[in-house]
Amino acid sequence: MASHSLTLFSSSSTFAPFSSHQIHSPNLSTVRFPRPINTKPNHHSLRCSVSIEKEVPETERPFTFLRDSDDDSTHSSSVRARFEAMIRAAQDSVCEAIEAVESGPKFKEDVWSRPGGGGGISRVLQDGNVFEKAGVNVSVVYGVMPPEAYRAAKGSASSDQKPGPVPFFAAGVSSVLHPKNPFAPTLHFNYRYFETDTPKDVPGAPRQWWFGGGTDFTPAYIFEDDVKHFHTIQKQACDKFDPSFYPRFKKWCDDYFYIKHRDERRGLGGIFFDDLNDYDQEMLLKFSTECANSVVPAYIPIVEKRKDMEFTEKHKAWQQLRRGRYVEFNLVYDRGTTFGLKTGGRIESILVSLPLSARWEYDHKPEEGTEEWKLLDACINPKEWI
């Protein structure tokens, strides 16, 4: 993990020697700025620290959300164009797979742009035949950060760095899929790319870039074959690039999706990575693409297998309790969601990760040895599934 970082689209929506602030832009997007250890976030001061234009509704999808100056294959920013193409293709493939499972219900689509460049596509299907709620969003964001955030991200504060705003670019895809059947698991995935442009009055190419993302699995009941299948697909995607990726990113996932006040994880993990820039940029672009392309084969076969299983009211109540944990993590700990709520982002996109319904019971404890207890135990004590 990089020591100094800026990150877009942290966990659910997602986005060391530094702890961090995060800025949430209108479609589950997050920009994270480092702060020194042992300091507390000041959300009031951060409210004005990043400049992002307000979104404008559109009636049609544009070919690209990139500015004209970025849509150039000979320029170093071609990574921007290729990443945008990747996330839009991932959105299409996941939505097509979900609609095929649904056999009728379709996604509602909202398209939005910003006058200075950038925009996004939000797709939501709710109260379908199989899915209670499924959201798959993409966005491209242009913004400006203050020079002190840029210097902190670089890990330097050299005197030759002239003051001035630092433009940034970010793009990502983010999705949360909540099935109706309590035996079918919830899935979250998110893949993102971030760049800082050259600061004003300073010549040169883009100063910094990072990749981040992950896919994680949140069932209410454990079917070991399902969990092993899911983790095997994640490992296969990782192993194509570096055998250290899967164990490293699995642990990162277990650590990130931790509900501190419950002393348990949100689910059964997967992979999660952030601030990756210590590998070849082309390799990381291909790795992110491979991970995004692995979502459908990792998840859809499990949904197909579980969506029509018979269940009782007890099973449904347990699913709703686990959905409550999902809500707790997203609203209490997910930095992108919480900051988005404080800074007036696009509320429908910020909260698209939440299920239609959830449940809380006073002092609920499953009986030891039951299937519900086994799930809770696995969330408290992360396991090696493969």
Disulfide bonds with the S-S distance in Angstrom:
none
